């Protein structure tokens, strides 16, 4: 039976998480960036400075949206741009749960984190629409997290199943998002500036909701509208360093080697003239959400501390670092909220069910059991998109009684963690955080609340 104090802590942790998610609301972010009349469209270039705008008299606007927030972003765009300016129906590609019916936009569902045939077909439609844009027209592109997997458009020499196998191997190896994106860019017709190349000579502007730490535009959705500084040589080196070179399909090795030898075109680089007519606006990010979470924590009576604004690494190792660091806070005298934002990875050692946030939550509970933190605490780790790995959970929310609840159900949490089965461990203790799809994605949030014992 959970104590009243523990229940309050759990509720507060969820409220702080919700504040972070709300700060990344893609619908409101897009509406704040656009203003239009029958003949003009003004696009805000900096959400913090309304005076910085891109103003154009584009006779036709082609709408392309992809990512987990695509439906919400497209809906906001429909409400802001007069119908007379639309160049036919827009195209949006999003995760199946986020599919919505819109007036001027066809919305397609697709697979994530592994691409699927539906995404491949939608990506082809999207590429065709971008290619039809004429000089003097605008391709308005709405980009959000998950776009890399949702619009797979492999080069002709590689099949979709072969590209999926590369993504699966990279994810299982513990490769970070930058490594994964580098390889995917060099197997794709859209990523790494490919979409901007297709849209040229039309103008292009991208409204971007970032799920990448540091907001590197070339990394968000694998940078389809921006120059790509990475190379074929780097992609090969990543696969070799991850001991995957001999495991990826032969067609992939052949294509990358052809590119490294100059026999296949490199991704567009910063000096490419196709980027002279492109622009970008960052409309949301993990940092913005982390700051909103800190404000909510303060409102609820906690002293907020940003533990990390760039949390990365292997999930269970990161959990151990948290536990070791917080051993210094054994004698706290006021409620504290330690907050982090980022995106960890999981190195697979078994065939269990879970995700990086669930694994971090379970690992944190196990490490805290050994540290015996002398305070009431709750730890929440969850994706802002409401999905953690191939599960229906956003993440996990554990407390000092979590492991006891698991063991009372006949669960061995250490054994399940060893096979990456955090989902069933947290399910047994009632610690899965299930929110449903949120319609946004700015990576993950971690929240540790500590109350001094009375």
N, C-alpha and C positions, 0 to 999 in steps of 0.2 A: 504494500500500500504506500503510495507516494505521500509525502508530507505536504502541508499547505504551502510551505516555503518553496519546495521543489516545484510544485505546480505553478506558482507565481513566476518563478525563474523561467520555466519552460515557456509560459505565455509571453513573457517579456522578450525572450530570445527570438520568438517567432515574430513579434511586433517589430523588432529592430530589423529582422530580415525583410519583412514586408515593406518597410520604409526604403530599404535599399533597392528593392525591385521596383517600387513606385517611381523612384527617381529616374529609372530607365524606361519610362513609359514611351514607347515608340510613336504612338498616335499623337500625343501632345507635343513631342519633340519635333515631329515633321510639321505640324500645324504652326508651330512657333517660327519655323524657318521659311515658310512660303507666304507670299502675298501676290495676288494677281488681279488684273482687270481683263477686259476683252482683248487687249492688245499687248499687254506687258506681263512679264513674270519677274518678280524680285525674289532672289534666293539669298538668305542670310549666310554669310561666310563664317561668322564667329557668333556662337550662341550667347557669348558674353558681351557682344558689342553690336547692337542693332544697326549702327551706322555703316557697318561693313557689309556690302551687298554686291551680288552679281545681278545686273539688270539687263534683260534682253527682250527684243521684239520677235521672238521665235514664232513663225507662222504655224508650226506643228511641233507638238511635244510627244515623244515616244516614251512611254512609261515601262520600265523594267525593274522588277523587285525580286530579291532572293534572300533567303535567310529565315530564321525562326520568327522574326518580327515582320515578315513581308506583308502579311494580310493587313495588320494594323497600320503599317506605314502607307500602303497603297490606299486604304480607306481614307486616311487623312489627306492624301494627295488629291483624291477624287473630290473631296469637299472644298479644296482650295483652288483648283484649276478649272476655269470655264470649259464647258463641253466643246465649244468651238475650237479650242486649241488642241484637242486630242487627235493624235494620228492613229485612229482606230483604237481598238481595245488594248489596254495594257496587259502585261504578262507578269504574274507573280508566282514564285515557286517557294514553298514553305514546307515545314514538317507536317505530317498528316493531321496531327491534333490541332494545328493552327489554321487549317483550311477554312475559309469563310466565303460566302457569296457576296460579290461586289457588283456594282452597276456597270462600271466601265473597264473592269479588269478580270481576265481569266485567271483563276487561282488553281495551281496544280499542287498536289501533295507529292512528296518524295521522301526517300529514305535518309536517315541520319542515325548514327555516325557513319555507317557504311552506305555508299551510294547504291541505288537500285535502278531498274529499267525505267520506272516512271520518271525518275529524276533525269535520266539520260534523254528521254523523249522530250521532256519539258525544256531541257537545256538546248536541244536542237531548235525548238520553237523560239526560244529566247535569242539564240544566235542569229536566226533568220530575221527576226524583227530588228535587231541592232544593225544588221547589214543593209536593211532597206532604208535606213535614215539617210537623208540627203544633206548636202552642204547648206548651212544656214538654219537647219532644224536642230532641235535639242533632244538628246537621249537622257532623260532624267532617270537616274539609277539609284535605287534604294537598297542599301547593303546592310545586312545584319549578320550576327554570328550564325555559324552553321552553313553558310553559303558554299563553302568548299565542297562539302559532301552532297549538298542538295542539287547542284547543277553540274554533274559530271559530264564532261565533253572531251573524252580522250582523243589524242591525235590518231590519225587514220591507221597507224601501224600497230596500235594497241587496242584490244577489245575492252569492253566495260568489265567483264569478269576478271581480266588480268589486272586492270587498274584497281579494282576492289581488293584483289589479293594483296597488292602492294600496301594499300591503306591498312588492311587487317594486320599484316606483318609489322608495320610501323607502330600501330597502336599497341600491339601485344609486346613489343620490344621495350616499351617505356619511352619511346622517342618523344621529344617535346614538340609543341605546336609549330615552332619555327622550322624544325627539321622536317616534319611531315609536310608542311606547306612548300618547302623548297623542292622536295621530290615531286609533289603533286603538280606544281607549276610547270615542271618540265615534261609532264606527261599529258598536258591539257591544252585545248584550243582557246579556253576562256580565261583561265587563271593567269596570274603574272602579267597583267596588262593586255591579255588577249581580247577581252571585251572592248577595251578602248580602241584596239587595232581594228576590230570588226566595225565599230561605229564610225570611224573616220571615213569621210571628212566632216561629218556632222559635229556639232558641239556636244559635249557631254558634261554633266554635273552629277556627282554622287553625294547623297546624304547618307552618312555612315554611322551606324550604331556599333561601337567597338566592343568586341569580346576578347581583345588581345591586350595583355599587360604592356603599358607604355604607349599604346595606341599607334603602333607602327602601321600605317596605311597599307604597306605592301604585304602585311601579314593577315589583315582582317579579310576573311573569306578568300584567302590566298591572293589578295590584291588584284582583282580583275580589271580595275580601272586606273591603276597607277603603274609607274615603271617598276621593273623587277631587277634589283641589283644582284640577285643570286645567279649561279651559272650551272651548266650541265656538270662541270667538274665537281662542284660542291654536292650536287645530288648524288653522284656516284660515291663520293667520299662518305656521305652520311650512311648509305646502305652498307658500305664496307665496314664502317666503324660499328654499326649495329649488328654485324655478322649476318646480314641479310642478302648480300650480293648474290650468293649462289642459290638462295631460296626464291628470289623473285623470278617471274617468267622470263624466258629467253628473249621474247619480243621487247620487254622493258629494258633489259641489259643492252640489246642491240640499238634501240632508239637512243638511249643515253650516251652510248659510245659514239654513235653517229653524230650526235650534237656536240660532244666534246671534241670531235675531229673536224667540226665545221661543216658536216654534211647534212645537218638539219638546222633550221633557223632557231637562233636563241630567242628568249623572251625579250620584249621591247625594253630598252634601257633608258635611263633618264634623259639622254640627249635626243631621243627619237622625236621627230616633228609631230607625231600623232598626239603628243601630250600638250601641244600649244593651245588646244581648244578644250582642254579638260579642266574641271575644277572640283573641289571637294569641301564638304562641311562635316565636321565631327559633331554629331548631335547627342551622343550619350556614351558613357564609358564606365568601367569598373570604379575608377577613382571618384567620379561623381556619385555613384551609388554608395561607395564606402563612406564618403563624407555625410551623405544623408543618413546612413545607419548610425554614425557617430552622433549626429544631432538628435536622433530619436533616443539613443541610449542616454544622452544627457537629460532629455525631457523626462525620461522615466526614473531619473534619480541616480544614474550611474556616472562614475568618472570615466569617460571614454579614453582609451589608449589605442592608438593605431599600432598593432603588433607588426604588421607588414602590409604594404600596399603593392607588393610584388611577390606574393606567395607562390612558390613553385617547387619542383622536385617530386620525389616519390611520396605518395600520400602518407603511407605509414611512417616513413622516416620524418616527414614534416610534423606529424602528430607527436613523435617522440621529442623533437626539438621544442615544440610548444610546452610539453610536460616538463622538460628540463629547465626551460626558461622560467616557467611559472613557479618552480620550487622556491624561487627568491621572494615570492609573494605569499608566503605562508602566514604572515602576521599582518594581514590587511585590516584596516580600521573603518573602511567605508565600502559600499558596493562598487565594484569595478567592472568595466566592460572592455575586454581585449578584442579588437576587431582586426580582420584581415580580408584582403581581396586578392584573387589570383586564380591560378589554374594549375593544379598538380596533375600527376600522372600515376598510373598503376602499372606495375610490372607483374604480368600474369605468371602465377605459379601453379594454378589449378583451374578447374572448370566451373567454379562457383558463380553465383549471380551477385551482381553489385555494381558499384561505380566508385569513382575516386572520392566523392564526398562521404558516401556510406563507409568506405574503407577507412577514411581518416577519422570519422566519428568513432567507429569500433576500436581502432587502434588507440585513439586518445583515451577512451574509457579504460583500456587495459593498462596503458602506461600510468594513468592517474591512480589506478588501484595499487600499483607498486610504490608510487610516490606518496600516497596517502595525504592528499591535500587537505589541510585542516580548515575547511570552509565548505559552505554549501555552494555547489556549482552546477552549471549546465553548459554543454558545448554543442553548438549547432554548426554544421557544415552543409551547404546546399548550393545547387546551381540556380542562378537567377532565371533560367529558362523553365524551371520546374521539372527538369529531367536530368537524372544522373545515370549515365551509362545506359545499357539496354533494359531499364526497369521503369516502373510507374512512379518511382519515388524521386523527389528533388534532392534528397540527401538524408542525413540522420541528425537526431537531436538526443544526446545522451546525458545522463546525470550519474550521481554517485550510486544510485540503486540499479542502474541498467544491467550490470553483470549478474547481480543477484536474481533479477527477473529472468534473465536468459537461462541461468543454471536451474532455476525452479521449473523451467519448461523442458529440462533435459538437454539443453544446448551447451556445447563446449565452445565458448567464444574464441579461444586460442586456436582450436582445430579448424573452425570455420574461417578465421582470418588467414590461416596458412594456405587455404585453397581459394582465396578471394571470394568467399561466400558471406560477405557482410550483410547482404540483403536478408537472408533467413535468420541471421543472428539478431538483427535489429527488429525484424518482424516479430520474433518471439518475445522481445522485451517491450513492444509497443513504441519503439523509437524510430520507426521510419517516418520521414517527413514527406507527406504526400499533398501536393498543392494543385496538381494538374498543370497543364501548359500555361505559362504566364504570358506568352506572346512577345517576350523580349529575350535578350541574351547578352549579358555583359560579364561573362565568366562567373566565378563563384564568390560566395561570401562565407566567412567563418566568424562565429560570435561565441566568445567565452564569457559568461557572466559569473562573477564570484561575489558571494555575500559572506561577511564575517559571521561565524557562529555566535549565537546569543546564549 
